[in-house]
């Protein structure tokens, strides 16, 4: 019987019944590629996160340094502002507010003066050629606009009486007003004022006197007593508690620490399961101590509290002992192309058991708070915080009982990124000035370390290294 | 999980959904790859590349046509891309097509694997045209566009493929593994 058909149609009909399945390696390779892609995407995201973070950190640092410096230099800066000589515009006592100039000696004298101390001073118009005058009579904040005449004069008011002066100044912490009431000026007062001017604490006035003023020695006993009394007041003022505080506030204190460290790291799970396959749950697991290392930067917020950010390369290793070789592939391993448990069995010369080693490495960015518990030669801190972890290495390798070793793939369900909650204790001992040796036992509990299950993994390490302190005033 | 949900999850790079999708369609697309590739290894490579392309572009699937058809087209395109580079698609001058019919009984005893091997052992350019036209029912115009050849070349390639297969069936011997080129 002749049943001729086109060869194409025959092939088509026959091949409709064809059923074939690809090997397991195809999916393994696909999943590896998908993970690589995911990692690249995450890497790209975190690249920009790092860049933005770096700029924010830099901006905050610059802002802080700028603010700190501008606080420190507020006096000298202001000294450059609006210092004018005003000899020709004497004003009435009511209008006048005089401010000390802002050079260094003036600072001292300013801080020494109190409102009432030169109240009731009677100035002698005939003898006194020193006028401290203020141009900015309407401005109550005299530190902002100061007018000082080197040849200072106490000006005469409209009423023909000599004005009293107000001295007002601003220090970094406190504004101090210094003014005199509006009274008649007497020879006695003038003499007393001259005494005050002559005092080393009032260098501004002294300056004025250096050029033109003559020292007026009291002529009577009464004069002498009044002058002495006022002098004492001025002396007392110079020792007021605020000044002491100000001196104390310049005490040197810590600002930044930089530390480098290495850490033996122990990795394990709270859950007594295997991350590689349910069949391996009951087998013995062993942690190999790995070495992690990193760098940290701490910033002292207060005497007791510091924040720390860092970069750590965290290496972890975990071994499953005596896993059977001649079995189907383990579900939690992404095998490399052309590698299966059967191929291992063949290549190893029919080995029965193998140790499966998981090597995991993370790039860790910790953000922690250090709370100082004790600060002696041996400093003790409590540490708490969290870390962001980016998976940087994920390798599964085997060693069979007859010595055959091979890298076979990677752990399939390990998350590309995860977090840890960190707790620890910091011990540091001062070796030299600004340099400490540090030992910090730390416990890190991992969150979301696996895609498909929570194995409650953790690691423990002792950060051991050197910390250098940058001191700042 | 229905197909639409699965596609949405795959679009979000859910690895579990991706594996589910792979498991659903791996056999169909593997058989398809086998028809276009020279051997099992190359078919697996093609399947792998095809699935990666599918996962990368699944967001672009617009749900208007058949999803399986969309995946098949990607798989075929991957195979074509692999072999197109290696092929020299030179037009054949001979346009007189002798008879390509055979008696069906001549293939009765052939296993499916053997029939598949006959196709796989065809030279690349013949295999592609034969599979596209006879097994997946693309027109010569479509094939010409896909392979960047003329319709005439597509027709002559198909005929050459059939002639080789006919000779092979008659002699009941595998085709020599020669990467033939157009003359």
Interface residues (C-beta under 8 A of the other chain):
Chain A: X1 X2 X3 X4 X5 X6 X7 X8 X9 X10 X11 X12 X14 X15 X17 X18 X19 X20 X21 X22 X23 X25 X26 X27 X29 X30 X31 X33 X34 X35 X37 X38 X451 X452
Chain B: X13 X15 X16 X18 X19 X22 X26 X27 X30 X31 X34 X35 X43 X44 X47 X48 X51 X52 X55 X56 X100 X101 X102 X103 X104 X105 X107 X110 X112 X115 X116 X118 X119 X130 X133 X134 X135 X158 X162 X165 X166 X169
